[in-house]
């Protein structure tokens, strides 16, 4: 099903096919399609743009030799087209056409270039409250920790009426992304050293009781 393509924010091309990504997150493609490179669910050559059947909003599209890649707004990468040498990254190789965008895999899970753990539309790397939705990124005192973060403005996180060891443990769990191994893996740029370490953890403990 073709249609008018407007509000284009990026274009790209493969060997014999082309893509356009619109501001609304839709992707459109035309050209050679015998292996499903256009991702429109068919293997038909398209002389006018057709909509790519992406499972979410598309940020970028790229074409190769008889295959293509999509980057979705949740960080996932999808592939379609020829997979003779395993170039689609789906864990297999075959001689079939793949006209529907498939999830590129990281082991058994979908591969992600970036993540948004709280689904607030802000990439974790830039989110001032990565584990609790803070859609507007509001931060009234400009301390780098979003106002929606648990513990902001008070230490009684579990609501038992007092700030105690249980609350301190919860704060540390937030700081360490609830990793059982205790790996602190978020750098909120306080130290600008590229990693979340003791400097950031101490900062959160100090500010959580303001």
Backbone as CSV, one residue per row, in Angstrom:
resi,resn,N_x,N_y,N_z,CA_x,CA_y,CA_z,C_x,C_y,C_z
1,UNK,0.846,-1.188,0.000,0.000,0.000,0.000,0.879,1.234,0.000
2,UNK,0.847,1.983,-1.051,1.639,3.179,-1.134,0.881,4.379,-0.618
3,UNK,1.535,5.519,-0.584,0.879,6.723,-0.112,1.836,7.885,-0.141
4,UNK,1.334,9.099,0.093,2.203,10.267,0.092,3.174,10.219,1.268
5,UNK,4.395,10.649,1.013,5.413,10.668,2.052,5.768,12.121,2.319
6,UNK,5.618,12.565,3.559,5.895,13.963,3.887,6.618,14.058,5.225
7,UNK,7.097,15.245,5.549,7.815,15.502,6.804,8.996,14.542,6.975
8,UNK,9.766,14.377,5.924,10.902,13.463,5.948,12.053,14.069,6.748
9,UNK,12.640,13.265,7.631,13.756,13.746,8.450,15.083,13.110,8.055
10,UNK,15.033,11.957,7.339,16.278,11.348,6.877,16.001,10.439,5.696
11,UNK,17.009,10.282,4.845,16.929,9.369,3.715,18.206,8.535,3.666
12,UNK,18.100,7.339,3.078,19.260,6.466,2.944,19.018,5.525,1.783
13,UNK,20.068,4.845,1.348,19.930,3.956,0.202,20.826,2.736,0.355
14,UNK,20.334,1.622,-0.179,21.131,0.412,-0.296,21.603,0.268,-1.732
15,UNK,21.929,-0.955,-2.136,22.445,-1.157,-3.476,21.399,-0.814,-4.537
16,UNK,20.168,-1.339,-4.357,19.109,-1.087,-5.333,17.799,-0.683,-4.655
17,UNK,17.863,-0.136,-3.470,16.636,0.263,-2.775,16.906,1.479,-1.903
18,UNK,15.833,2.197,-1.574,15.973,3.446,-0.829,14.962,3.531,0.307
19,UNK,15.309,4.341,1.317,14.444,4.541,2.479,14.260,6.031,2.755
20,UNK,13.111,6.350,3.336,12.850,7.682,3.879,12.171,7.500,5.227
21,UNK,12.635,8.220,6.227,12.050,8.162,7.571,11.368,9.489,7.840
22,UNK,10.102,9.419,8.263,9.309,10.618,8.503,9.333,11.015,9.974
23,UNK,8.927,12.248,10.241,8.949,12.779,11.607,8.038,12.005,12.547
24,UNK,7.013,11.359,12.024,6.097,10.601,12.876,6.600,9.202,13.202
25,UNK,7.817,8.861,12.754,8.390,7.550,13.046,8.077,6.486,12.023
26,UNK,7.344,6.845,10.979,7.087,5.872,9.911,8.283,5.827,8.969
27,UNK,8.494,4.662,8.348,9.571,4.502,7.376,8.966,4.038,6.061
28,UNK,9.529,4.524,4.962,9.014,4.241,3.629,10.160,3.766,2.753
29,UNK,9.849,2.849,1.824,10.902,2.262,1.019,10.419,1.996,-0.401
30,UNK,11.373,1.941,-1.328,11.052,1.582,-2.703,12.282,0.960,-3.344
31,UNK,12.047,0.223,-4.439,13.149,-0.371,-5.170,13.104,-1.891,-5.206
32,UNK,14.270,-2.480,-5.432,14.422,-3.928,-5.544,14.032,-4.592,-4.227
33,UNK,13.293,-5.717,-4.340,12.707,-6.271,-3.119,12.548,-7.796,-3.162
34,UNK,13.297,-8.482,-4.017,13.069,-9.914,-4.191,13.389,-10.721,-2.938
35,UNK,14.213,-10.166,-2.041,14.527,-10.875,-0.794,13.839,-10.247,0.415
36,UNK,12.955,-9.267,0.159,12.240,-8.632,1.264,12.976,-7.467,1.872
37,UNK,13.910,-6.884,1.121,14.752,-5.815,1.671,13.976,-4.580,2.097
38,UNK,12.781,-4.381,1.544,12.008,-3.182,1.874,11.234,-3.321,3.178
39,UNK,11.065,-4.561,3.654,10.368,-4.755,4.922,8.896,-4.439,4.876
40,UNK,8.282,-4.605,3.696,6.852,-4.306,3.567,5.993,-5.566,3.570
41,UNK,6.593,-6.696,3.932,5.847,-7.944,4.005,5.725,-8.674,2.684
42,UNK,6.386,-8.162,1.642,6.302,-8.801,0.333,7.690,-8.928,-0.276
43,UNK,7.741,-9.559,-1.446,8.970,-9.641,-2.222,8.746,-9.006,-3.587
44,UNK,7.855,-8.015,-3.634,7.503,-7.346,-4.874,8.346,-6.089,-5.064
45,UNK,8.819,-5.876,-6.278,9.532,-4.647,-6.591,8.578,-3.467,-6.442
46,UNK,9.052,-2.401,-5.818,8.206,-1.237,-5.574,8.790,-0.008,-6.268
47,UNK,8.023,0.546,-7.177,8.491,1.718,-7.928,8.080,3.030,-7.272
48,UNK,7.201,2.948,-6.284,6.840,4.102,-5.464,6.960,3.686,-4.003
49,UNK,7.143,4.631,-3.092,7.374,4.271,-1.679,6.196,3.523,-1.059
50,UNK,6.520,2.489,-0.297,5.542,1.756,0.506,5.996,1.811,1.954
51,UNK,5.048,1.664,2.852,5.387,1.761,4.276,6.073,0.492,4.764
52,UNK,7.145,0.675,5.493,7.852,-0.442,6.118,7.055,-0.909,7.328
53,UNK,6.932,-2.217,7.486,6.124,-2.766,8.579,6.935,-2.852,9.875
54,UNK,7.386,-1.733,10.339,8.167,-1.686,11.576,7.240,-1.844,12.780
55,UNK,7.679,-2.555,13.839,6.840,-2.754,15.019,6.824,-1.579,15.983
56,UNK,7.435,-0.488,15.614,7.465,0.700,16.453,7.932,1.881,15.624
57,UNK,8.162,3.006,16.274,8.643,4.184,15.557,10.092,3.981,15.122
58,UNK,10.388,4.396,13.898,11.721,4.233,13.327,12.508,5.532,13.484
59,UNK,13.729,5.403,14.010,14.616,6.555,14.111,15.516,6.673,12.893
60,UNK,15.925,5.514,12.336,16.841,5.514,11.195,16.699,4.213,10.428
61,UNK,17.013,4.270,9.139,16.998,3.089,8.286,18.275,3.078,7.457
62,UNK,18.766,1.889,7.164,19.974,1.756,6.358,19.841,0.550,5.443
63,UNK,20.321,0.693,4.213,20.264,-0.404,3.258,21.644,-0.910,2.921
64,UNK,21.747,-2.207,2.684,22.995,-2.814,2.252,22.789,-3.509,0.924
65,UNK,23.464,-4.630,0.719,23.297,-5.432,-0.493,22.217,-6.467,-0.218
66,UNK,21.035,-6.217,-0.697,19.901,-7.134,-0.537,19.493,-7.342,0.920
67,UNK,19.802,-6.423,1.787,19.340,-6.471,3.169,19.266,-5.056,3.714
68,UNK,18.533,-4.905,4.830,18.337,-3.572,5.405,18.246,-3.661,6.922
69,UNK,18.475,-2.515,7.572,18.402,-2.421,9.033,17.549,-1.221,9.433
70,UNK,16.827,-1.380,10.540,16.047,-0.297,11.117,16.465,-0.102,12.571
71,UNK,16.543,1.141,13.011,16.745,1.461,14.424,15.434,2.020,14.952
72,UNK,14.862,1.349,15.957,13.592,1.778,16.531,13.812,2.715,17.712
73,UNK,12.746,3.395,18.118,12.883,4.393,19.178,13.111,3.794,20.555
74,UNK,12.958,2.460,20.707,13.280,1.833,21.985,14.687,1.266,22.003
75,UNK,15.470,1.552,20.950,16.851,1.095,20.878,17.039,-0.221,20.159
76,UNK,15.937,-0.933,19.863,16.070,-2.210,19.166,16.453,-1.999,17.704
77,UNK,17.145,-3.001,17.165,17.517,-3.002,15.761,16.761,-4.129,15.069
78,UNK,16.139,-3.826,13.927,15.415,-4.813,13.135,16.091,-4.962,11.780
79,UNK,16.007,-6.173,11.222,16.645,-6.442,9.937,15.683,-7.165,9.015
80,UNK,15.919,-7.054,7.711,15.090,-7.752,6.733,15.882,-7.933,5.446
81,UNK,15.466,-8.934,4.670,16.132,-9.185,3.397,16.851,-10.511,3.342
82,UNK,17.970,-10.531,2.637,18.764,-11.739,2.427,19.564,-12.096,3.677
83,UNK,19.615,-13.399,3.984,20.314,-13.843,5.198,21.238,-15.024,4.910
84,UNK,21.771,-15.071,3.685,22.581,-16.202,3.256,23.791,-16.430,4.162
85,UNK,24.369,-15.349,4.661,25.567,-15.453,5.487,25.299,-15.070,6.946
86,UNK,24.028,-15.008,7.321,23.692,-14.632,8.687,23.745,-13.148,8.929
87,UNK,23.740,-12.349,7.843,23.923,-10.900,7.988,22.757,-10.187,8.650
88,UNK,21.622,-10.871,8.789,20.492,-10.239,9.475,20.639,-10.273,10.993
89,UNK,21.556,-11.071,11.492,21.791,-11.105,12.937,20.683,-11.749,13.729
90,UNK,19.983,-12.721,13.121,18.842,-13.359,13.789,19.198,-14.740,14.343
91,UNK,20.472,-15.072,14.334,20.918,-16.336,14.933,20.954,-17.507,13.981
92,UNK,20.591,-17.302,12.713,20.602,-18.367,11.714,21.093,-17.807,10.384
93,UNK,21.338,-18.702,9.448,21.574,-18.315,8.061,20.704,-19.198,7.183
94,UNK,20.197,-18.650,6.067,19.310,-19.413,5.207,19.218,-18.723,3.852
95,UNK,18.472,-19.331,2.947,18.313,-18.794,1.604,16.911,-18.213,1.393
96,UNK,16.187,-17.983,2.469,14.825,-17.484,2.374,14.797,-15.960,2.295
97,UNK,13.701,-15.451,1.758,13.435,-14.018,1.829,12.848,-13.705,3.198
98,UNK,13.233,-12.560,3.748,12.717,-12.137,5.059,12.117,-10.740,4.898
99,UNK,10.845,-10.671,4.473,10.225,-9.386,4.146,9.632,-8.635,5.332
100,UNK,9.611,-9.266,6.500,9.106,-8.596,7.704,10.271,-8.304,8.640
101,UNK,10.382,-7.101,9.159,11.505,-6.759,10.030,11.623,-7.705,11.226
102,UNK,12.794,-8.287,11.392,13.066,-9.248,12.455,13.998,-8.637,13.489
103,UNK,13.871,-9.076,14.724,14.718,-8.552,15.795,16.137,-9.088,15.657
104,UNK,17.109,-8.189,15.584,18.511,-8.575,15.672,18.765,-9.027,17.107
105,UNK,19.496,-10.129,17.260,19.619,-10.742,18.577,20.974,-10.488,19.231
106,UNK,20.922,-10.398,20.550,22.109,-10.397,21.397,21.979,-11.627,22.271
107,UNK,22.506,-12.764,21.812,22.218,-14.031,22.463,20.787,-14.421,22.147
108,UNK,19.974,-14.570,23.181,18.566,-14.923,22.982,17.648,-13.718,23.098
109,UNK,18.214,-12.553,23.403,17.407,-11.348,23.613,17.609,-10.355,22.470
110,UNK,16.622,-9.491,22.249,16.786,-8.464,21.215,17.969,-7.557,21.521
111,UNK,18.753,-7.272,20.490,19.894,-6.377,20.630,19.391,-4.942,20.712
112,UNK,19.946,-4.169,21.630,19.580,-2.765,21.773,20.826,-1.900,21.730
113,UNK,20.746,-0.833,20.955,21.849,0.135,20.918,21.818,1.009,22.162
114,UNK,20.635,1.337,22.626,20.478,2.096,23.863,19.248,1.570,24.572
115,UNK,19.050,1.966,25.814,17.900,1.474,26.573,17.160,2.619,27.239
116,UNK,15.902,2.359,27.542,15.032,3.307,28.252,14.233,2.466,29.242
117,UNK,14.854,2.162,30.384,14.298,1.181,31.310,12.952,1.587,31.891
118,UNK,12.710,2.896,32.030,11.443,3.317,32.628,10.410,3.741,31.581
119,UNK,10.753,3.588,30.306,9.813,3.867,29.209,9.222,5.276,29.258
120,UNK,10.057,6.248,29.613,9.546,7.622,29.624,9.976,8.408,28.391
121,UNK,10.572,7.711,27.436,10.972,8.358,26.198,12.319,9.039,26.247
122,UNK,13.034,8.915,27.367,14.361,9.519,27.511,15.373,8.406,27.678
123,UNK,16.366,8.380,26.808,17.405,7.355,26.865,18.084,7.362,28.238
124,UNK,18.351,6.173,28.784,18.931,6.063,30.119,20.182,6.918,30.286
125,UNK,20.990,7.000,29.236,22.233,7.755,29.323,21.998,9.216,29.672
126,UNK,20.828,9.747,29.275,20.532,11.158,29.491,19.394,11.385,30.482
127,UNK,18.846,10.312,31.045,17.682,10.398,31.922,18.121,10.758,33.338
128,UNK,17.525,11.823,33.911,17.907,12.216,35.273,17.209,11.386,36.342
129,UNK,16.403,10.432,35.910,15.750,9.504,36.832,15.482,8.209,36.045
130,UNK,16.508,7.413,35.801,16.414,6.333,34.811,15.536,5.161,35.186
131,UNK,15.175,5.005,36.461,14.404,3.835,36.862,12.956,4.169,37.228
132,UNK,12.614,5.450,37.189,11.248,5.903,37.454,10.875,6.922,36.377
133,UNK,9.710,6.772,35.723,9.349,7.702,34.649,9.358,9.155,35.111
134,UNK,10.040,9.990,34.366,10.106,11.426,34.632,10.041,12.113,33.272
135,UNK,8.838,12.095,32.686,8.669,12.454,31.289,9.181,13.845,30.948
136,UNK,8.971,14.801,31.828,9.399,16.172,31.543,10.822,16.443,32.020
137,UNK,11.444,15.448,32.666,12.790,15.599,33.223,12.863,16.755,34.221
138,UNK,11.767,16.980,34.952,11.720,18.070,35.920,12.734,17.845,37.031
139,UNK,13.453,18.896,37.368,14.491,18.840,38.401,14.544,20.218,39.039
140,UNK,13.670,20.446,40.038,13.448,21.785,40.577,14.706,22.424,41.136
141,UNK,15.545,21.649,41.824,16.736,22.257,42.417,17.997,22.070,41.573
142,UNK,17.814,21.541,40.345,18.930,21.417,39.401,20.132,20.669,39.968
143,UNK,19.824,19.576,40.711,20.929,18.802,41.276,21.292,17.590,40.421
144,UNK,20.625,17.453,39.258,20.933,16.335,38.378,20.113,15.094,38.639
145,UNK,19.288,15.102,39.695,18.424,13.970,40.031,16.981,14.418,39.848
146,UNK,16.246,13.718,38.973,14.889,14.126,38.654,13.968,14.114,39.849
147,UNK,12.991,15.023,39.831,12.065,15.146,40.953,11.230,13.881,41.163
148,UNK,11.081,13.052,40.122,10.278,11.839,40.247,11.037,10.678,40.878
149,UNK,12.338,10.830,41.073,13.144,9.729,41.608,12.731,9.383,43.033
150,UNK,12.629,8.088,43.361,12.358,7.697,44.749,13.429,8.272,45.670
151,UNK,12.994,8.838,46.787,13.945,9.389,47.739,14.190,10.865,47.570
152,UNK,13.780,11.449,46.436,13.988,12.883,46.244,13.054,13.634,47.189
153,UNK,13.641,14.373,48.122,12.835,15.144,49.054,12.496,14.404,50.325
154,UNK,13.031,13.217,50.529,12.750,12.479,51.747,13.330,11.086,51.704
155,UNK,13.669,10.533,52.877,14.335,9.234,52.923,13.404,8.072,53.254
156,UNK,12.152,8.345,53.591,11.245,7.270,53.960,10.656,6.644,52.685
157,UNK,11.476,5.833,52.012,11.065,5.286,50.726,9.998,4.210,50.866
158,UNK,10.045,3.441,51.956,9.085,2.331,52.095,7.829,2.741,52.855
159,UNK,7.753,4.012,53.255,6.537,4.532,53.865,6.209,3.982,55.233
160,UNK,7.236,3.586,56.005,6.958,3.035,57.336,6.994,4.103,58.426
161,UNK,7.137,5.361,58.018,7.077,6.453,58.976,8.406,6.952,59.463
162,UNK,9.490,6.292,59.077,10.806,6.749,59.514,11.859,6.414,58.472
163,UNK,12.919,7.200,58.463,14.051,6.938,57.587,15.008,6.019,58.336
164,UNK,15.230,4.837,57.800,16.045,3.858,58.501,16.906,3.065,57.529
165,UNK,17.494,1.988,58.056,18.403,1.186,57.249,17.731,0.636,55.992
166,UNK,16.466,0.250,56.113,15.756,-0.294,54.951,15.696,0.721,53.821
167,UNK,15.505,1.993,54.182,15.459,3.036,53.164,16.838,3.258,52.550
168,UNK,17.871,3.211,53.379,19.233,3.382,52.870,19.581,2.267,51.884
169,UNK,19.159,1.047,52.214,19.412,-0.082,51.313,18.690,0.129,49.986
170,UNK,17.441,0.619,50.073,16.675,0.856,48.854,17.345,1.918,47.987
171,UNK,17.876,2.956,48.608,18.568,3.998,47.857,19.766,3.410,47.124
172,UNK,20.505,2.557,47.814,21.672,1.940,47.182,21.262,0.990,46.065
173,UNK,20.118,0.319,46.242,19.634,-0.554,45.171,19.309,0.262,43.927
174,UNK,18.717,1.433,44.136,18.429,2.308,43.008,19.738,2.735,42.344
175,UNK,20.707,3.104,43.157,21.983,3.564,42.618,22.701,2.480,41.840
176,UNK,22.518,1.230,42.251,23.197,0.128,41.575,22.309,-0.564,40.558
177,UNK,21.182,0.069,40.225,20.274,-0.503,39.225,19.775,-1.872,39.652
178,UNK,19.646,-2.098,40.973,19.124,-3.346,41.524,19.911,-4.564,41.070
179,UNK,21.176,-4.379,40.745,22.012,-5.490,40.289,22.417,-6.332,41.491
180,UNK,22.092,-7.640,41.508,22.447,-8.484,42.653,23.942,-8.484,42.940
181,UNK,24.744,-8.289,41.899,26.187,-8.273,42.103,26.703,-6.945,42.587
182,UNK,25.822,-5.946,42.681,26.232,-4.651,43.194,26.989,-3.801,42.192
183,UNK,26.881,-4.116,40.909,27.602,-3.350,39.903,26.917,-2.010,39.670
184,UNK,27.599,-0.955,39.995,27.053,0.380,39.776,27.341,0.752,38.331
185,UNK,26.281,0.975,37.556,26.497,1.111,36.123,25.894,2.354,35.499
186,UNK,25.572,3.350,36.317,25.071,4.585,35.699,25.937,5.766,36.110
187,UNK,26.361,6.549,35.128,27.127,7.763,35.381,26.218,8.953,35.111
188,UNK,25.828,9.677,36.159,24.958,10.830,35.929,25.768,12.112,35.741
189,UNK,27.019,11.930,35.316,27.897,13.025,34.908,28.392,13.882,36.065
190,UNK,28.191,13.424,37.307,28.709,14.217,38.428,30.230,14.261,38.394
191,UNK,30.801,13.108,38.066,32.253,13.054,37.973,32.728,13.100,36.541
192,UNK,31.789,12.957,35.599,32.100,12.980,34.167,33.230,12.017,33.829
193,UNK,33.238,10.880,34.545,34.305,9.916,34.304,33.824,8.722,33.485
194,UNK,32.589,8.792,32.973,32.091,7.742,32.123,31.537,6.533,32.832
195,UNK,31.430,6.584,34.152,30.875,5.448,34.875,30.199,5.942,36.154
196,UNK,29.253,5.157,36.617,28.575,5.465,37.887,29.352,4.736,38.970
197,UNK,29.978,5.480,39.860,30.791,4.845,40.892,30.463,5.455,42.255
198,UNK,31.347,5.301,43.207,31.097,5.731,44.577,30.757,7.218,44.641
199,UNK,31.358,8.022,43.783,31.108,9.462,43.801,29.622,9.759,43.617
200,UNK,29.011,9.100,42.625,27.596,9.309,42.389,26.739,8.690,43.487
201,UNK,27.126,7.520,43.993,26.355,6.850,45.040,26.300,7.701,46.309
202,UNK,27.437,8.262,46.699,27.479,9.123,47.883,26.613,10.353,47.666
203,UNK,26.661,10.910,46.482,25.857,12.084,46.163,24.374,11.785,46.360
204,UNK,23.921,10.634,45.840,22.512,10.274,45.978,22.143,10.088,47.445
205,UNK,22.987,9.440,48.223,22.693,9.229,49.647,22.587,10.568,50.375
206,UNK,23.451,11.507,50.020,23.436,12.812,50.682,22.179,13.611,50.312
207,UNK,21.789,13.538,49.043,20.692,14.366,48.570,19.310,13.738,48.795
208,UNK,19.255,12.436,49.035,17.960,11.777,49.153,17.179,12.271,50.362
209,UNK,17.847,12.797,51.378,17.155,13.216,52.600,16.918,14.719,52.652
210,UNK,17.120,15.404,51.560,16.903,16.856,51.585,15.437,17.180,51.861
